Amino acid sequence: MPLPSARRRPGRRTSIAPTSSEPTTRRRLPHRQTVAKLLVIATLAAAFAAQALAALRPDIALLVTATVVSLAVEGVVYRWQRGMLTLFAKSHADVTVRHVLRDLLIVAGLLRLGEQDRETEYAVLLVGLLFFYGLHCAVQAVSVLVRRTRTLPVVTRNIDASALRLTPAPHRLLRRPGERLLLFGLPATAGLLVTAVTDAAYQAAIGVSLSLVLTLAGLAALLVRLLPSRRPAGEQEVLDWFDAWLAEYRPTVGLYFSGGASSAYQANMWLDPIAKLDGRPVIVLRERFMVDKIAATDIPIVCLPKVATLMRLEHSTLQVLIHPSNSGKTSQVLRIPTIRHTFVNHGESDKLSSCNPYAKAYDEVWVAGPAARERYALADVGVEDKDVVETGRPQLDAVRPYAGPPTGAYTTVLYAPTWEGWDGNPGNTSVIEAGENLVRALVADPGVRLLYKPHPLTGSVDPRAGAADQRIRELIRAANRGRTGPRPSADAELELARRTEELDRLTVSAFRRGADQLERMLIQSTPEPGRADAVTRATAAWEEAYWASLPEWEHQIVTAARPALYACFNRADLLISDVSSVISDFLASGKPYAVANTSGLDEDAFRAAFPTVAAATVLTPDAAGVPALLETVRRPELDELAEERAALKLRLLGPAEPSSQERFNAAVQALCAQAREHRARMAARLAADLPGQRREEVMPQQPSLPA
């Protein structure tokens, strides 16, 4: 809903937006990248110009130097500046053009240096070079054919796909034309340079011959993979195999997800609740790269990139698809009439995105508690109340409940602001206008240990947010430099290293460098029962080792994937955040929390606009309320919001009994029953319209559904 307008209270806001002259890492980084790109282009252009000049004069020393510099720049591009490859390609100056030009300039220099009776020798070398480049094009063409045979219409994980004749990928050099040309063409270029220095044509002949041999060997290795016995299964064979797997596995409920690489967390947070459901779950993805982004799970994963392949689910036993997010490809699967669809979202907050009008496209919308139901009713976006089901948030079982005030020497405060969002609303994030003030106030208290965990998208839209984030990090580092205290023993660090190695072994796929999608599918085709439970145990052990390896007095900047947000919840005595799903989830702990008000509204209007703030301490941008807030955390008798937090927790997340997982499972079973009833009605209607025909003749591909 739109925020109510209100006059900003004078003197309550402290603007800390960076000035144009204020240097920050976020600002310098793009500038440095631009300078590096310009330097590469200038150096490469100068090297080619020097080569041309050396070939015309001719000047052997300059020719050799310019060629070596040119090759060195190519190495830099492929090692550190791969983004420039697209720029070169758009300029029609790709690696093939550059390499041909480099070698031909050397040949031109040889012709200028040599005598007339040696032109025949150099002509032979030129023919050899042209043949080498022709073979290079042939290798690339065959490489494309091999890649197409290895691009299956269905990609899977945790499913035995041995029947598809999966094989390891060809060496990555054979699939990367730029690196292949540089490496295979290096002997020819080196031989030409040696000939320019020694005037011995056989040196160039040896180099060109070696390049030809390498290229022919690569071509042969690729051609072998096109033999019928070496090819993976064809498209129709894969689709028939997939249909057979669906008929054998008989899935009942699925998690449907489509999105960008950075959005995988939205699906990962639902893996454990889905795995605990009664039935046979499956994860349905649409982007091939997402297969490897899904966290460790025992659930079968299928990726169906094409709509035609996706529609094969209509004739399966799948009854319900659960959607944690909306995407452009969601509308495609909603067309399947035999499946019921429910939207569960990946977090709930008072933001407009938590009651998106797209939600009315689903059969049901599952929310955590009564507050979300009211939010949809007030938003009036077309979602009827009868289609809203309260299931709680089963993920929050990992959040430990409040166990009393801090007992150690330090009060741990988690500052987890959200990002700036797309709409430019100043109230979205506190980082820009309040972040530095909040951090200064927190680190000024000698009894506070700060955990700063910014949203990973901070600064992606508004550069001021990225600049403020960098200044906050520097404030924390400076505060740590002014603190001293005991450090953990070496044994703690060794334990963390051991736990990290154990967790990486379970979660980081052991793919060789250059493995393609089919090879990764081969490695992950053998299901590992119990792997998800092993990862859960290893993660818990890693988290204990991680916190034990850190000094108790040291502030921490937490930006890596580990530890996760909920692990930070369990270490914190207090949360300071913005209006987001973070505070809704933190309420599961029952611990005190505060919300920074940078919206420009007065406190009453702010609380009225955002119900999740009802049980929070509201902090102004100047952070003046931080000392009093810390006192209420340390002395619970001063905490006047404890009862309100308990009431808000019930309103936002629903009752503790039955558990969220039980309510979630009950909602799934009820929706599955609706799907079965719908299919039965459709079958009866078709049978009535076509009397005398058996049901399997009317709906030949509709299997009987498991209850």
DOZALUM-631268 format. One record per residue: x negated, y, z of N, C-alpha, C in turn. Coordinates in pm, whole numbers, plus 50000, padded with zeros to 5 digits. Each point is the difference from the previous one (the first is absolute). Layout:
% DOZALUM-631268
XYZXYZXYZ...
END
This chain:
% DOZALUM-631268
499154988250000500855011850000499115012350000500485011249949499165011949997499785005350140498845005550022499695005650130500805012750024500565001850117500685012550029499015011550004500455011249953499105011549998499905005950139498875005650031499805006350131498875009949988500065010250081498955010150000498804994550075498845002049944498794995550068499695009150117499644993650109499695008050118498655006749986499925012950017498735007049984498994995550105498784999649958498934996950095499834985450029500814991349937499924985850034499234992049895499715006049890499324992749893498595005449981499044991049989498625003949975499594994549865499825008649906499644995549866498524996549995499704988049955498604995949987499734995349858500765005249906499744996449860498625004949960499254992049928498635003749965499975011649904499015008450015499805011049906499294994849878500025008049894499414995449874498514998050011499375006850097498554998850012499574989350098500974993350063499654990350103499594986849936498774995550017499584987749935500534987950072500444989949927500444987450058499524988849911499944988050057499584988349923500964997349887501325001450030500994997149897499865009449881499565012450025499855009449890498704997749925498964996650073498714998349934499964987449914500764989750041499914987349931500395001049853501185005749965500305001449857498975008249926499465010550066498995008549935498754991849970499584991750096498824991649979500244990149886501194994349995500304990649893499955006849864500535012249993499975007349874498575003049958499185004350096498595003049969499284987449952500294988650065499354987549960500384996149859501285001549966500444996749864499355009149896499975012950030499385009449907498524996949982499344996250110498584996749992499774987749913500874989950014499884987949918500185003449853501045007749968500275003649860498855008149942499525009750078498915008549951498734991949977499704991050094498784992049986500094990649880501164993849984500174990849888499935007449866500655011649994499955007949876498575004649970499295004350105498625004449980499114988549955500254987950053499204988449962500214996649853501265000349955500274997149859499405010949909500115012550043499415010949921498494998449991499384996350112498554997950000499624988249912500844989350001499754988649912500035004149854501025007949965500135004549861498795008549958499605009050088498845008549971498744991649984499824990350092498814991549995499994991649873501184995449954500054992049879499675008249877500365012850000499775008649884498555004849994499385002250114498675006449996498924991449934499724987650024500434991650113499055001350119500514996650122499215001250123500274987450084499034991050005500204987050066500275001850149499185008150066500175001750145501385005450035500435010149926501315005850025501114989949967499824992149894501004990149962500174989650109498884995050052500064989850106500615005850126499575011950038500505006250124501505002649991500445005849888501425003249984500864987450003499504989249937500764987449998500114994150140498905000150074500024994550137500955008150088499945013349986500915008550079501454997049964500274998349871501364997049955500504986950059499174989749998500394987150058500205001050151499155007950066500145001850145501335006750034500405009849920501285006850023501154990249980499884991249899501044989949980500154991250125498874996450057500064992050123500675007450114499725012950012500645008250103501515000549980500405001649874501445000749970500704987250041499434988649964500654987250031499884996150146499065005950071499844996550141500755009550092499955013049970500565009750095501065009349941500095000849869500935009549938500904993049897500604989050039500814992349905501225007949952500425009850078501135008149957499725007849872498725002049969499645007549879500184991649874500134986950014500154991549882501265003749923501075003250075501245004149935499815013149925499265009150062499735012949935499234998049870498994991550002499234997349879500884993649893500854990650042500864993249903500975009749934500565009350078500925009949945499295009349902498705001750022499215008749911499434992449881500424987349983499514991449893498474998750007499514999650123498564998150021499804988650099500674988649971499914988750092498624993649992499804989350076498664994350014499484994649867500884994849915499544994749871499435011149913500715011149994499525011549921498665004950054499925001150133498765005150059498844990449975500274987150012498924990249983499544999349855500955000349906499635000049858499175012449967500455011550049499275012449974498594999450058499874994450118498684999150065499054991549916500484988449957499124991049924499695005549861500985006149936499775005349866499025011750003500015007950107499025010750012498584994450013499894988850070498684993650011499554995049863500944993749927499674995149865499615011749910500725011150011499665011849920498595004850033499664999750127498645003850039498974990649943500294986949997499074990349943499795002549851501105003149932499885002849857499145012349975500115010150086499205012249983498534997450033499804990650097498634997150041499294990649903500764990749941499394989449920499645004449860499304991149934499625002249861501084994449909499975003849871501044995949908500064984949983498854993250006500014985649978500604992350117500365006850108500594993350116501505002350007500535007249902501435002750004500804987049993499494990049930500704987249990500124993350137498885000450076500034994150134501055006950087500025013149993500955007450083501444998049951500154997949870501344997249948500524986850055499104990050012500404987150057500425001850146499245008250073500375002750139501365006750008500265009149908501285007050000501144990349973499784990849906501044989949972500244991350125498924996450068500154992350124500805007450105499725013150011500765008050096501495000549964500275001949871501405000649957500704986750026499274989049978500584986950028500284998450150499095005250083500214999550145501275007650040500195011849941501205007650035501274993349947499884993449886501154992549951500364988550094498984993150050500254989450097500605005650129499545011750040500575006350120501505002249983500425004649883501435002049975500734986749999499364989649947500634986749999500184994650142498985001950083500104995650140501155007250070500145013049973501075007450063501374995149953500134997049872501274995049948500364986650063499024991150009500264986950060500285001550150499325009650064500245002450142501455004250024500545008149910501395004150013500934987949986499694991249904500824987949983499954991150123498814998650057499864991850122500805006250114499925013450011500745006650108501504997849984500475000149877501434997949979500424985950037499154990249971500354986350038499984998350151499275008750070499894998950146500975009550072500885006449925501005008750060501334992550000500344994350113501204991750010501235008650029501174995449958501225007750028500414999850146499454990750077500304999050143498684998650074499815008050103498824998950087500494995750137499304990650061500464994550128498884999950103500424997850122499084998250112500684990850100499254991450064500534990350095500914989849932499794997849871500784990249925499024991549920500174986850004499124991049926500255001849850499035006249932500135002749857498984991949920499584988550051498994992049931500484995149864501314998949982500544995249872499785010049887499615012250032499855010449898498605000649941499144990650039498634999249946499225013150020500035004850122499305012450032498504997450005499225009749955498544998849997499375013050047498754999750043499315012450036499875009349879499865012750027499925010149894498634999549932499935004349874498685001649936499175010250077498694999549979499145009850067500495014149968499955008750100500585013349983499315007949889498724997149970499325007149892500684997349865500564988149985500664996549875501355007049987500485005750109501315006749997499895015150010498785005150017499795014450012499115004749886500585005849897499215003149879498875009850026500205009850086498955009850023498784993950064500194993250110498864994050070499364989049914500844992649926499464989449914499105005949892500445010649937499215006149893498695005750054500065006350116498785005650058498984989150032500484988950057499084989450040499514992149879500934995649914499604991949885499225008349897500275013049994499305008449904498685005450051499724998250128498765005450057498754994149935499934986849974498784994849933499765006549865501075002249923499825006249868499475014250014500595007650090499555013850020498555000450049499694991250095498644999550053499014996049892500384990349917499114995749891499735011249902501035007849966499815011249910499055010450059500125002650130499115009750064498554995050001499834987150028498644994450000499395001149861500814997549898499505001249863499615014549969500785009550050499675014149978498665003650061499674993650113498745003050069498844992449937500214987249968498904991449954499914998849849501055004049932500074998849854499994985449955500484991050091500094985649968501464996549981500434997949876501424997849970500524987150062499124990250023500494987350054500555001650142499555010550073500535002550134501495003349993500355008449905501425003349982500784987849954499384992049914500684987949951500304990550114499054998750092500224991350116501165005250085500005013150023501065005950082501374998449937500105002849869501294998649930500444985450001499064991049980500344985750000500534995650135499365004750107500464996450134501415005350026500285012249955501345005650016501034991749923499614995549879500904991649921500284986750070498964994150057500174987150069500945001650120499795010550079500855002350116501465001949958500225007749895501365002749956500654987549943499254992249923500544987549947500354990250112499174999550104500294991350114501295004350069500175013250016501235005050061501214996849915499875001449868501114997049910500374985250008499004991450005500264985650009500704996550131499565006450111500624997250130501475003950001500345010649930501405004349994500824991349905499404996349885500734991849904500394986450059499134994750085500314987250064501285000950082500255011550060501195001650084501285001049920499875001649868501195000149915500394986249951499184990050029500354986349963501254995750075500894992349937501254995950067499774993550136498944992250012499754993050126499505009250110499535011949963499445009350099500955011650032501115000949927500925011050024500914997050119500385010450073501044998050101501334997049932501014996850077501324997049946500545012149924500764997349894500615010649923501205006150071500535010649941501095007450065501214991350030500484992549902501204991950023499734989050100498804994249995499644989650096499985005650142499505012250016499985006350132501425002750049500855004949910501385002950039500744987250038499784989349927500624987250035499504995250136498705001850023499434996250131500625008350112500185013049975500595008750102501454996050029500764996849897501384995550021500024987150083499074991049970499934987450075499635002650145499095009550022499635003150140501205005950075500745009049936501195005650064500994989150036500184990449909500954989250026499534991050113498694998350012499474991350106499945007250134499525012350001499865007350127501355004850052500925003949911501345004450034499985011750100499435011449961499945011550092501405005250032500145005650118501305005550042499945015050022498895005150050499875014250030498655005049953499975012149944498755005249949499775014450041498735003950001499605014050019499615005349863500705010249953499735005749868499225012950019498875001349925499205012050018499345004049870500025013249976499315006049887499475013550045498775003249961499455012850042498545001349962499395011050044498595002549974499114992750099498705000349971499044992650082500015004550146500215013050024499975005150137501294997450077501014994349934501294998050066500194985850050498984991649990500154985950038500384998450147499635009650085500334998950142501514999350022500775005749908501444999950014500564985949991499364991649920500404985949993499364991850111498745003050032499284992050098500645000450138500655011250034500615000850133501194990650016500514994749888501164991050007499624985349985498724996949982499604986249976500344990950117499665004250120500234991450117501494997850025500855010549999501444997550016500584990949891499535001549876500514991549892499574985550023498764998150044499494986450021500764992750110500565007350095500714993850113501474997349973500475003149881501414998149968500344985249983501254996750023500494986649968500254999449850499344990849933500154998949855498654998549934500015002049869498774998649922499705013449935499095007750059499725013649950499054999949881500055010949926499085002349888499805015049989498825003949953499705014249977499975002249849500795009549952500105003049857499365013749975498955000149919499285012249966500165002949851499675012349960500115003949860498675004249939499055004450081498705004549949498944989350030499224996549900499014989450016498985003250110499565012550008498985003550099500524998450142501345000550017500574999450134499854986250064499784989749919499884986450053498884999450104498905006949973498864999750092500115010550110500995009049990500195010250103500864995050116500754989349975500844994650106499114993150103500285002750127499164994750108500154984950012499194994150087500014985650020501404995250039500494990149930501324994550028500074985949945500894991950058500244986549949501144999949899500675011249981501175000749913499544999249854500674992149916499685000049856500225013949940499085004049913500065013149935500084997849850500965006749935500114999549854500035014249948499235002649897500015013049934500604998249861501065007549972500734998949874499995013649932498965003049922499875013549942501095003549900500464990449921500975003049895501424998250051500915008349950501404999150039500594986649959499654995249881500554987349952499634988550094498785000350052499594989650096500715001850132500165012450042500695002850126501424994549998500675000849886501394995749991500174984950017498924992449997500104985650024500414997250144499845010050088500444998250138501524998650010500705004849899501464999250002500474985550005499214991249942500394985949992499284991650105499545006350104499334992850109500924999450121499504994150108500774999150124499835012450087499255009949952499765012150078501315007450025500275003150126501285006050038499905014650042498895003750064499855013550055498605005249969499945012649958498725007049986500005011950094498915001250075499825010850097499055010349941500415012650004499235010849936499475009850105498695000650020499455009750096499765013849942500185001749869499805013149939500755000749868500205012349954500605002249869498905002449897500224995549879499055002749893500755000049869499325004149895500645000349869500444986349953499284989650043500314986449957501054993250087500445006850106501024994150085501314998149924500335009649914501264999249927500064987749911498844994949958499994988449912500484987450072499554998150121500404987950073501415001350055500475012350021501375001950050501044995449898499584997849877500934995649896500364985250013499274992750084500284985750015501224998350090501134995149947501244999650079500074988550100499154989949983500074988550089499235002050130499315011250014499185002750118500565012150073500064999250131500385011350083498745007750038500125013350003498845008650024500245008750122498945001250081500105008650118498765008850010500205012250045498915009750015499655001050148498734997450034499575000450140499065011550029499485006549896499075011250014498704995350066499015008550002498724996750062499735008850121501035006350048499895008550119501205009250004500395004050121501155008850015499605012750073500495011149947499765012950064501175009149969499905012450047501055009749973499815006949866498984996149925499785006249870501084995649902500215008249898501024997049900499724986949927498734996349991499664987749928500544987650068500375001150128500544988550072501484997749972500625008849924501404997949960500165004249855499184994049916499965003249858501294995349931500565008149909501214995749930499844987049921498764996449966499794987549926500474988050081500105001450132500374988850085501384994449967500865008149940501354995149969499994989749887498874998449933499914989949894499914985950056499684998550128499844986850061501334995150057500084986850017501214994450060500135004050147498875000350069500005004150140498755008250029500065007950105498865007650049499784995950145498834994750029499704995550136499155010450071500455004050117499345010550077499674994750138499215007750072499574995550132501115001050104500645011750009500995002050105501095009849962500835003850097501145008849972499605013549943498835005250036499605013249952499905000349848499464989449940499884999649854501374998849935500904992750064501364999249947500635013949997499825007550108500535013650005499325008949896498714997649979499265008149903500584998349860500324987749963500604997749869501385006349990500774999450109501345005949997499925015149984499075006350071499865014549991499425004349866499134991849943499385003649872501004999549886501024991650013501064999149898499414997649861499214989249990499344997049873500674988349928501164995850046500724989349932499864986450061499284998650110499854987350069501154998650099500854990149980501154998250088499574993550131500695003550106499634995150132500094984850009500934993949925500164985450006498804992849942499215006949919498834993949937498725002250079500095006850114498835002550085499974989550111498884993150013499854989550100498825003450089500204999550131498935002950096499254987250033498724999849966499194987950022498805002550091499795012450044498805002850076498775000849910498845000250064498735000449927499154988450048500104988249936499304988150051498495001750005499435009249921498555002050004499535005150135500905006650073499605006650124499794990450116500174987249975499674990250105498525000850036499195005449909498565001150026499655011750091500975008950027499755011750085500274996250146498975001550083500144996250141500775010750077500834996050097500815009850075499175007950100500565010950046499375008850099499684992350127498765001450048499564992850120499595009650111500465012449994499675009550104498985010249954499695009750085499065010749965498594994649984499115007749938498624995549983499334997450134499284988950008499354996250125498505002249997499435001949882498565001949990499625014650013498785002949959499495013650012500535009149891500544994149893500415008149885501454997349962500645010849954501334999149941499834999649849500444989149938499824998449856501185006349927499685009649913501025007249923499814996849853501064995549936499984997249857500655011749926499205006949918500545010649915500094994249859501234997349955500244993549871500955008549917499515010949943500875008549918500324993449867501115003849942500344995149867499415009249895500254997249872499435008149893500945011249962499605008149903500735012349969501234997849914500144988349937501184997149919499995007449867501084997749923500075005449866500725013449993500785003350102500895011649988499415012950054498814999650059499375012250050500615005450127500844992350066500625004550125498915001450108499875011750062498935001850099500164991250123501204994650022500224991650116499664985449979499574996449879499704985949974498814995150082498945007750001498784995950070499535011150092499454996150114499465009750095498535002849974499394992649907498555001049979499585014249965500755006449911499585013149949500095010750107501145001150068500245011450088499754997150147499984987350039499864997050143498894990150030499524992849901499084989150025498765003950078499335010649956498775004050070500285004650142501095007350019500355004550135500294988350092500734990049949500314988250080498724992650038499124998249905498764992650028499125007750096499905013149984499205008050095500544998550142501325000650013500594999050133499784986250060500024989749917499834986350051498554997350039499065003649913498604997050032499475009150110500695011050028499595008750110500244993650135500894990150007500294993050125498994988750016499155000350102498964989750014500574986150026501284999250037500604987050028500754994149883499865005949881500724995349882499064992849906500484989149948499314993249889500955000649880499575006349892500865002549885499784989549892501104994849947499984991749880500695008149890499275003649899500575007949889500184990949880501264998049959500304991349887500895007649901499405007249906500795007549902500634990849897501065004749937500634992549892499014999049884499924988349933499024998549892500215009449882501225005649985500265009149889499785014750037499495002650119499775013750043499085007349902500475011549951499215007949907500204996449855500824989949971500194995849862500875009749920500805008150069500865009849932499565014250032499795002950127499645013550043498535000050044499125006949928498585000250038499775005450141500925008350049499825005450136500054988950103500844989949974500084988850094498704992050001499424997849881498734992949995498895007850068499995013349983498985008250063500165000050152501245001150047500254999850144499614986550060500284989249927499634986750046498494999050020499225005449907498554999550013499525008350120500635011250024499605008250115500364993150131501124993050001500384992450120498974989250029499574993249897499004989450020498705005750053499615011749952498775006150049500155004450145501195004850038500255003450141499814987850089500494988649953499894987750079498554995650011499275000949890498584996150004499225009250093500325012949994499325009550089500314997050146501264996450028500384996750138499254987650048499804990249912499274988050038498535003150029499445009549923498605003550025499815006550136501075005850053499905006350131500354990750115500264987449970500354990350104498914989550015499884994950118499074988950025500684990150091499504988049999500564989650085499424986649963500384989750074499484986649971500514994949866499164992349935500374994149872500154984950017500834993849918500164985450010498694992849976499914987950050498794992149984499854995249856498824995249971499744994549867500874987949973500364992950108500864988349983501365003949943500505011850038501305004549949499935002549850498905005849955499835002349857499844986949923499304990550059499854987049936501344992849991500805001450105501324993749999500885006149891499925013249985500785006549894499544995249863498704998949980499484995149872500494985949972500034991850104500454986249982501494999549967500785008250070501445000349975500315006049862499205009849959500205005949868499724989849891498934992550016499664989749902501104989549992500534996250116501074990050002501265005249932500365012550029501215005749941499825002249850498825004649959499755001949857500064986949924499534989550064500044986849934501444995849971500925004250086501404996149983500775009649910499585012549995500815010149932499375005449872498684999949990499345005349880499764988449905500655000649884499904989149904498564998749949499534987749997498614997449959499944998849848500365010749931499944999949854498595004149957499504993149900498715004249946500195012949922498945007349986500075012649927500364997249854501015006849952500424998049863501124990049984500524994650110501134990749989501235007349948500684993949903501215006349948501234994850073501185004549957501234996350070500234985049998499704993549889500234985649991499064992350093498755004450009499084993250091500425002050145500465012050035500485002250136501234991450028500854998549900501164991450014499584985550025498944995749931499464986550019499524998050143499265009850051499454998950134501115000050106501065007749974501065001350099501194990849972499834990449909501134991549965500254988950101499004997050080500174989550100500525006150129501244996950037500565005750124499184995950122499915009050095499294997250124500975001550116500724989550035500975001050110499335004650129500665009250068499495005050127498995011149988499705004349878498995010549981500465013150061501285003349984500515012550055499885000350151500294988750066499864999550146498545001650040499124993949924498565001450030499565014449985500535007149900499665014149981500545008250117501204996850047500575007450114499124998550123499574987750027499134997750116498645006949982499454999149880498715006249975500095015250008501125005749957500185014550008500075004650144500754992650081500105003550143498634999350067499234989849967498664998750058499105011249951500135003749872499195010949947500335013150069501285002750022500405012550064499445001050141500044989250075499415000150134498505002849993499334993649906498565002149986499695014249953500865005349913499795013649948500055010250113501054999750079500135009950108498924998050105499624987350025498944997550098498645004849954499825001549867498705004249947499845015250000501065007450037499955014649998499865005550141499255010750018499915006250132501375005050045500314997950125501325003750052500235015049993498935007850004500115014750004499985006549863499734992349897499765005749867501315001549922500195012049943501135002349910499784992249871501094995749937499884991949880500815005949885499434999449880500705003549876500304986949929501254996349992500414987049949500595001849861499264996249897500495001549863499964987149921499324989850049499914987449926501314992250014500114989349921501204991850006500124993250136498904997350061499994994450136499295009750093500545002250121501224994050057501265006449942501094992349999501275004749947500655009950097501035006749951500685010250081500554994150128500624988249993500604994250120498944996350103498794996549954498914997350094499625012850074500055011449930499755012950066501125003350098501244996749965501125001850093499694993150133499514987749991499794992050121498865005350086499095007849943498905005850079500365013650056501005006549941500305013950036500925000950121499795010550079500925003550109501005010649954499685006749891500835011049951499825001149849501095002849929499955002649856500365014549973499225006549914500365013049945500084998349849501155003449943500194997849857500955010449944500494997449880500965008549932501304992349982500995006449942501264993249971499724989649892499994987450037499704989149907500394986950066499844989149925500314986850055499034996050110498875007050010499024996750105500635001550138500735010850022500585001950133501154990350024500754996549895501064990150017499424986650042498904995949937499374987350035499375000650139499415011550034499335001250130501004998950115501245003649975501024999050104500184985850049499624990149920500104986150045499164997650124498965008150020499134998350117500595006350125500885009949983500555007150115499045010250059498855002049939499015009450053500375014349962499455009850070500275014149967499465003549861500675009349935499545004749871500355014849985499285006549910500235014149973500025002249849500755010249959500115003249858499615014749982499115002449905499585013749971501055006749911500445011650042501025007349925499335011049917499804997249873499445010049908501035003949895501284997350029501065002549902500425014649994499655007850102500485013750008501315001350075500594988750043501245000150078499685001750148500965005850074499815000050145500274985950051499664997550126500044986350051501394993949994501025007650035501374994550000500404996049859499735008749904500354996949861499184988249949498744999250042499134989049959500544986650051500404999750126500564987750056501334996349933500785010249967501294997349936499814994749858498995005049932499774995849862499414986049991499244996050103499314987249995500324992050127500974990949993500394992350119498884991950062498994995849922498914992150057499145008150096500215013050004499235008750089500695001350136501194994350015500815002150120499274996750129499164989649998499314995850123498535003749998499635009449915498595003849986499725013250070498755001950036499525013250037499675007449871500595011749982499785007749877498835009650023498994998949915498825008450010500025010849893499655012050038499915011149906498654999549928499865006949889498744999549925498775004250078500205008350105498825004250077499584989750104500764988950010499664988950092499985004250145500745010450036499985004950138500544989850099500864990849954500634990550092499214987450024498824998849943499244987650014499594996950144499455009550078499614996850139501174994750083501165006449990501164995350076500454986349953499924997549872500364986949946499104989150056498705002450003499074990150054500294997250147500425010250071500304998150143501204990650018501005001249914501164991150013499644985649965499024998149912499574986549967499284993750119499185008050069499224994750112500824998850127501045007950010500854999650120501444997649955500424987449993501324996549947501155006850073499785004050126501095006650072500365013549937499085005449920500285012749932500634997949862500074987549959500544996949867501525000350005500605010449946501455001550002500684994249877499214994249910500574995049876500054984849992499644993150107499944985449995501364993949968501055004850068501344994549975500465003349859499675011949954500405003849863499274991449898498754996250027499284991349907500674986349992500404994750114500674986950001501315000649922500755010950018501275001449927499765001949851498975007849965499715002449859499474987249934499214992350075499524987349947501174991049963501004999350086501184991949973500745005249878500065013249987500735006049888499264998349869498685000950005499224999049877499744985649958499704991450097499544986549969501004989150034501075003550068501004990050036499654992850128500854990750043499814993150129498814990549997499484997150119498884990650011500464985649980501264997250032500564986749985501285000749918500184991149903498994990849948498845007549935498904993149984498805006449949500195004749856499135009149959500075005049862499854988849898499104990650028499814988849906501274991749988500684997950112501244992349997501085007349922500115013150021501015007849927499655000749852498725001249970499555000149861500344986949932499734989050067500294986849943501504998249981500815004550097501454998749987500535008049881499435011949978500425008149886499654993149869498834993649995499604992949878500964988449973500324992350104500894988549981501395004449957500485011050055501335005049963500025004449854498945006749956499965004649862499814988149905499254989950042499874987949920501364993349982500794999950106501334994149991500865007649899499885013349999500735007949902499594996449857498704998049981499514996449867500554986549957500034990350091500544986849965501485000849967500715007950079501445001549974500245006649865499185010049967500155006849872499764990349884498974991950010499724990549893501124989749987500534995850115501104990449995501235006149931500295012650030501155006649937499795001349850498785003849960499715001449858500124986749927499504989350064500104986849938501454995749986500805002550105501424996349994500735008049893499655012849987500665008449900499664995249859498714996749976499624995149868500644986649970500094991550101500644987049981501475001749967500665009850062501425002549972500195005749860499065008249954500105005849868499724989749890499214989550034499644989749903500404986450055501284997050004500454987250058499484988249920499804988950071499554987749936498514998649990499255010750037498544999149996499454998750141498974992250010499374998450130499265012750039499785001850131499345012150050498605001349941499274988849990498635001049949499985003749853501124997849928500065004449862500295014949991500745005050100500335014250002498785008250043499334995250106498825007050053498844990150006499454996349886499024989249995498735002650078499665012750027498735002850065500175004750144501194999050054500245004350137499884988150093498924999050077499854988850092500915001750121500264989050066500755000850125499155007250103500635008450082499265008550092499854993350135498825000650059499834994650136500715008850101500604993850099500725007650102499015006350096
END
